[in-house]
Amino acid sequence: MSDQGDAEYLDKGKYRYVSSHHYMSGRIEVTRSGVGFLLSEKPEDQDVFIPARSIGKALNGDLVKVKMTKSRR
């Protein structure tokens, strides 16, 4: 199981699930047109574009966590 990256060994035979998805958190900035940008909490990370259909109920300035996926382009 740990060879696949699904679990992390803790101690005394205990394991913890490790997600293979990459998540980012930060404040969302929503534009007038309805699209958004995740402004990362880490200075070394780039801002992330969020299409209007994926904004959900987030409002400008909300603290959000997003799951990163590959672009369809």
C-alpha positions in Angstrom: 0.0 0.0 0.0 2.7 2.5 0.9 4.6 1.7 -2.4 1.6 3.2 -4.3 1.7 6.4 -2.2 -1.7 5.7 -0.6 -0.6 5.5 3.0 2.1 6.9 5.2 3.6 4.8 8.0 3.3 6.6 11.3 4.3 4.4 14.2 3.8 0.9 15.7 1.9 -0.5 12.7 -0.3 2.6 12.2 -0.8 4.2 8.9 -2.4 7.5 7.6 -4.2 7.9 4.3 -2.3 10.3 2.0 -4.3 11.8 -0.9 -2.8 11.7 -4.3 -4.6 15.0 -5.2 -2.9 18.3 -4.9 -4.8 21.0 -3.0 -4.1 24.7 -2.6 -5.7 27.2 -0.3 -5.9 31.0 -0.3 -8.3 33.9 -0.9 -10.5 34.0 -3.9 -10.8 37.1 -6.0 -13.9 37.2 -8.2 -14.0 39.5 -11.2 -17.0 41.4 -12.5 -17.4 38.8 -15.3 -17.8 36.0 -12.7 -14.5 34.2 -13.1 -12.1 33.9 -10.1 -8.5 33.7 -9.2 -7.1 31.9 -6.2 -4.5 34.1 -4.6 -2.2 31.5 -2.9 -1.1 31.9 0.7 2.4 30.8 -0.4 4.4 33.5 -2.2 6.2 30.9 -4.4 2.9 29.5 -5.8 1.2 31.1 -8.8 -2.3 32.4 -8.8 -4.9 29.9 -10.1 -7.6 30.6 -12.6 -11.1 29.4 -11.6 -13.8 29.3 -14.2 -17.2 30.9 -13.3 -18.9 27.4 -13.4 -16.5 26.2 -10.6 -16.9 29.2 -8.2 -19.9 27.7 -6.4 -21.1 30.0 -3.6 -17.7 31.5 -2.9 -17.7 35.3 -2.5 -14.9 37.7 -3.2 -12.3 37.5 -0.4 -13.4 34.1 1.0 -10.8 31.7 2.2 -11.1 28.6 -0.1 -9.4 25.3 -0.7 -9.3 24.0 -4.3 -8.3 20.6 -5.7 -5.9 21.0 -8.6 -6.6 19.1 -11.8 -5.0 19.1 -15.2 -6.2 21.6 -17.7 -8.1 20.3 -20.7 -6.1 22.3 -23.1 
